[in-house]
Amino acid sequence: MDSIRIRGGKPLHGSIPIGGAKNAALPLLASSLLTSETLTLSNLPHLADITTMVHLLGELGVSIGMLGDAPNGGHVGRTLSLNGHEPKDKTAPYDLVRTMRASVLVLGPLVARWGEARVSLPGGCAIGTRPVDLHLSALETLGAEITLEEGYVRAVAPNGLTGGHVMFPSVSVGATENILMAATLAKGVTQISNAAREPEISDLANCLVAMGAQIEGIGTDKLTVTGIDALHGADYQVIPDRIETGTYAVAAAITGGDITLTGTRADMLDSVFDVLTKTGTEVTAENGHIRVQRTSNALKGVDIMTEPFPGFPTDMQAQMMALMSVSDGASMITETIFENRFMHVPELNRMGADINVHGASAIVRGVPKLSGAPLMATDLRASVSLVLAGLAAEGETLVNRVYHLDRGYERLEEKLAACGADIERVSG
């Protein structure tokens, strides 16, 4: 099992290319199930979760072709062509679904197009229960009959789905994506209220529109979808990864460095850059490039509360906690999206951080320095927060179980090493 070894204390300088957004690419890939024509997706990141979804789609009758790679030796910007044919077995098996919660996104497209689907209850990061109840109740609103049997969700709609009013009791990105895809082929009009507004939702909606879907209200919390008989093919480019962008921005701040992030968009990270600016970090954006540099010797602690977009993203909470651990003063970080998402706290404290958890909040009292230590990663974003802490720490840090990291960050150690980090992957 691979580990990442870091010898910290070096300010980072240079540029880092940002890849396509994993959290946008996964539902875009699932949308290929909605049409028999060719959907061509470009700027796909080369990540474990993407590979898992591609394998799952192959099991579900999608023909997949590689159309070439972008520069950088084929590491980023992959392009795939996808053609969805009727699968012999409309089942998403446990062996594939258990590793990635986003696998449940095939449920809506399958039942919308073929009238039935059988999907294993999902797995993924251990950061809370994240039940699929909202997905299922939304599909029931459109006329699907849902049963749970032997760890699988079975959805049937022999006569097709019918439009309805889906009112989510709480904001759910995955449930919004699932019902949005299903509604494109439902008879009549579907209204989705309290829809998630994350950029990845808009990216999916824009792709579906390119495939012929009729969707109004993109970017708002109320989506109106007028169903049609069939979608057609399209060429579509995945948006840049805002979480990767934010993570490397924190890397510049925590090391006292100066990094330019290329091929990305600042408008998707206003809340993150607002916090970074308050810490004493300068952020400037121009023409798809974002420059992040420490402008003061001492960082300032800032209070943070995670919220649905456009609020502060939960997927940046762990990275920002690493930054707050070496900032002056006390900070309070409150997690409102997922329970059990402070599993990185004990590991940061092993490095000398002063963090106390009280329910859904963590009090972070900044310390002058962190010390390298052997660490154990518990989930994707926790993994990268430990890497960030290691970059700022004195001595050597060894982050174990980095398979979590590989689910969401492509060539992380190479990108950081190119900016002067003393970092390497150690094969286990």
Secondary structure, 3 states (H helix, E strand, C coil): CCEEEEECCCCCEEEEECCECHHHHHHHHHHHHHCCCEEEEEEECCCHHHHHHHHHHHHCCEEEEECCCCCCCCCCCEEEEEEECCCCCCEECHHHHCCCHHHHHHHHHHHHHHCEEEEECCCCCCCCCCCCHHHHHHHHHCCCEEEEECCEEEEECCCCCECCEEECCCCCHHHHHHHHHHHCCCECEEEEECCCCCHHHHHHHHHHHHCCCEEECCCCCEEEEECCCCCCCEEEECCECHHHHHHHHHHHHHHCCEEEEECCCCHHHHHHHHHHHHHCEEEEEECCEEEEEECCCCCECCCEEECCCCCECHHHHHHHHHHHCCCECEEEEECCCCCCCCCCHHHHHHCCCEEEEECCEEEEECCCCCECCEEECCCHHHHHHHHHHHHHCECEEEEECCCCHHHCCCCHHHHHHCCCCEEEEECC
